[in-house]
């Protein structure tokens, strides 16, 4: 699995196959960073 870029440190965890994004409040969401992360993940399918 290729190493993913962690857009603005959105990804949490150290797993090779599964990582997660912590969202505690709506203010934690950066739409542009989330979109870039989704595009990257979708391209790996």
C-alpha positions as CSV (number, residue, x, y, z in Angstrom):
1,X,0.0,0.0,0.0
2,X,1.5,3.4,-1.0
3,X,2.1,5.9,1.8
4,X,-0.7,8.4,1.9
5,X,-0.2,12.1,2.4
6,X,-1.7,13.3,5.7
7,X,-3.5,16.4,4.6
8,X,-3.0,18.9,7.5
9,X,-2.5,16.0,9.8
10,X,-6.1,14.7,9.4
11,X,-5.2,11.1,9.5
12,X,-4.8,9.5,12.9
13,X,-3.3,6.2,13.8
14,X,-0.3,4.2,12.7
15,X,-1.9,1.3,10.9
16,X,-0.7,0.3,7.4
17,X,-4.2,-0.5,6.2
18,X,-6.6,1.5,8.3
19,X,-6.4,5.1,9.5
20,X,-9.2,7.4,10.8
21,X,-10.1,11.1,10.9
22,X,-11.2,12.5,14.2
23,X,-13.9,15.1,14.1
24,X,-15.0,16.4,17.4
25,X,-16.8,19.6,16.3
26,X,-18.0,21.0,13.0
27,X,-15.2,23.6,13.3
28,X,-12.7,20.7,12.9
29,X,-13.8,20.1,9.3
30,X,-11.7,21.6,6.6
31,X,-13.8,20.9,3.4
32,X,-10.8,21.4,1.1
33,X,-8.5,19.0,3.1
34,X,-11.3,16.4,3.4
35,X,-12.0,16.6,-0.3
36,X,-8.3,16.1,-1.2
37,X,-8.1,13.1,1.1
38,X,-11.2,11.5,-0.4
39,X,-9.9,12.1,-3.9
40,X,-6.6,10.4,-3.0
41,X,-8.3,7.4,-1.4
42,X,-10.7,7.0,-4.3
43,X,-7.8,6.9,-6.7
44,X,-6.2,3.9,-4.9
45,X,-9.3,1.6,-5.4
